[in-house]
Amino acid sequence: MRPSSLFDRVRKLLEASRFDDYMGLFTDDCVMQFELEIVGKAATRQYFESVMERLPDIRHEALPVTETDSAIAAAEVPATGTPSGPIPIGDVNVMPSRGPAEFIAVELLWLREGKIARWYAYNDRLKLYASLGIGVTPRAT
C-alpha cells in the first residue's frame, strides 16, 4: 500500500469509528505524540476512542502529502467536528460556548513494514479554542 493510500485509509477508518480495522494500521509498539506521548496499541486505541467520543462527527480534509516508503508528511490537515461535551484543556474540562470545532494539524508519520510506527501531530489549539468560543489568556512569565 502506498503511504498516501495509508494516510487516506487512516482518516476514513477513524471517521467511521472502525477501531479494530484502524488499529491494524499501527505497529504493536507505536508511539503517538499529540498533546501528550502515547505508547502502544492499547493506549493509542483508547486515545482515539476518546477523540471520537468528544468529536463524534469529526471530518478531516484530504490534502496532498509528501511521502517516501518510510514516512508521510502532511503539511496541513484541516478538521472539523461538533463537540459532544466538555473539551479537556490541560487539567480542566471546559464546556464550549459555540461550535463546530475547527483546527488545522501538521502531521508526520513514520512507517515500519507498511504500518504506522510513530505519529507526530501539532494542532493549532488557538484556532480550536477560538472556534469553540473558549478564551485563552497566556500566563505571565
NUTI-934135 format. One record per residue (C-alpha): x, y, z. Coordinates in steps of 0.1 Angstrom, whole numbers, plus 5000, padded with zeros to 4 digits. Layout:
# residues N
XYZ ...
This chain:
# residues 141
500050005000 501450344991 501950575021 499450835008 496850555005 497650455041 497150825051 493650825034 492750495050 493750625085 491350915081 488450715067 488650435094 488850685122 485950895109 483850565106 484950465142 486150135128 488750095156 489649725150 490549795114 492150125124 494449965149 495549715123 497450015106 499750055136 502749865149 502449705183 504949945198 503650265180 504350595196 501950895192 502951245201 500051485202 499251685233 501051405252 503051095243 501050775239 502950445236 501550115223 498350005205 496149975236 496850335247 496550465211 493150295207 491950445240 493150795229 491350785195 488250635210 488150935234 488651175204 485651025187 483651045219 484351415222 484051495184 481851215170 481351375136 485051485131 486051515094 489551575080 490051735047 492251525024 495251715012 498251624992 501051475012 504851435008 505951075012 508750825010 508550455016 509150505053 507450845061 504451065053 504351445059 501051635057 501752005060 498252105067 495251885077 492052095084 489551925106 486052005119 483751835144 480951915168 481851875205 479651625224 480651785257 483551955276 486851985259 489951905280 492352195283 495252095305 493851965337 490452135332 487352035312 485852345295 482352355280 482452525246 480052815241 479752765204 480952525176 481752345155 485352275165 487852375138 491552325138 494552265115 497152005122 500651945108 501251565109 504351345104 504050965103 506950725103 506350375089 507850035096 506849745073 503949945059 502450035093 502450345115 505350325140 505450685151 502950975146 503651335155 500951595152 500851965161 497352105163 496652475162 494952495196 494352865195 492252825163 490452535180 489652735211 488553045191 486152825171 484652705203 484353045220 486952945246 489053235257 492753165264 494953415282 498653355281 500353305315 502653585327 506253475328 
